[in-house]
Amino acid sequence: EAQVTQNPRYLITVTGKKLTVTCSQNMNHEYMSWYRQDPGLGLRQIYYSMNVEVTDKGDVPEGYKVSRKEKRNFPLILESPSPNQTSLYFCASSWGENSPLHFGNGTRLTVT
Amino acid sequence: AQSVAQPEDQVNVAEGNPLTVKCTYSVSGNPYLFWYVQYPNRGLQFLLKYITGDNLVKGSYGFEAEFNKSQTSFHLKKPSALVSDSALYFCAVRDGDYGQNFVFGPGTRLSVLP
């Protein structure tokens, strides 16, 4: 089954403790992206990647890192999480600019 | 810069009645427009898209959307709403000429009342 898999689904952590949210897709998509969803703000893009070893900042990249060492994986790294990063995070992938995004089921992160 | 507006936070409609969820956009180049639906505890699912061609686009689950270039709108419609259509709906735009990324609207919560 074609899918985007994110782990974990839920994560509670404390300020400053490094964490990684994994994302993997099995559709051989070149484009991958991370979004955060906050009430009333819709989805805001954090980082995106057009292909392996090619990443770029989205609209809200501060406090986040990503890497794209393999085509299928696109982990999101929070080196020092803060409470304002409490949010619902989505990974997505697509074939390219005309193609719709395929989303994972989300990771709900709480930073205390 | 690209932007998307969904002027209604909430839309309520009775089952069996037609529904409309509104979306307006702003891009510099040609707009690539998408609608997505989000059910509770799930990621967004693609409904339909407009890239070029016929202004009336048909998508999944009986939904359709009409592209109106002069009004820069891309409203989502369905002739007869179902209770199961109740969800959060997002409009998204990508600038076909200049932009690499999707920009999403804030979302509209649709409630279909039995």
Boltz contact constraints between the chains, C-beta under 6 A:
constraints:
  - contact:
      token1: [A, 40]
      token2: [B, 106]
      max_distance: 6.0
  - contact:
      token1: [A, 42]
      token2: [B, 104]
      max_distance: 6.0
  - contact:
      token1: [A, 42]
      token2: [B, 105]
      max_distance: 6.0
  - contact:
      token1: [A, 42]
      token2: [B, 106]
      max_distance: 6.0
  - contact:
      token1: [A, 42]
      token2: [B, 107]
      max_distance: 6.0
  - contact:
      token1: [A, 43]
      token2: [B, 104]
      max_distance: 6.0
  - contact:
      token1: [A, 45]
      token2: [B, 101]
      max_distance: 6.0
  - contact:
      token1: [A, 90]
      token2: [B, 43]
      max_distance: 6.0
  - contact:
      token1: [A, 98]
      token2: [B, 51]
      max_distance: 6.0
  - contact:
      token1: [A, 100]
      token2: [B, 34]
      max_distance: 6.0
  - contact:
      token1: [A, 100]
      token2: [B, 46]
      max_distance: 6.0
  - contact:
      token1: [A, 100]
      token2: [B, 49]
      max_distance: 6.0
  - contact:
      token1: [A, 103]
      token2: [B, 43]
      max_distance: 6.0
  - contact:
      token1: [A, 103]
      token2: [B, 44]
      max_distance: 6.0
  - contact:
      token1: [A, 104]
      token2: [B, 43]
      max_distance: 6.0
  - contact:
      token1: [A, 105]
      token2: [B, 42]
      max_distance: 6.0
  - contact:
      token1: [A, 105]
      token2: [B, 43]
      max_distance: 6.0
  - contact:
      token1: [A, 106]
      token2: [B, 43]
      max_distance: 6.0
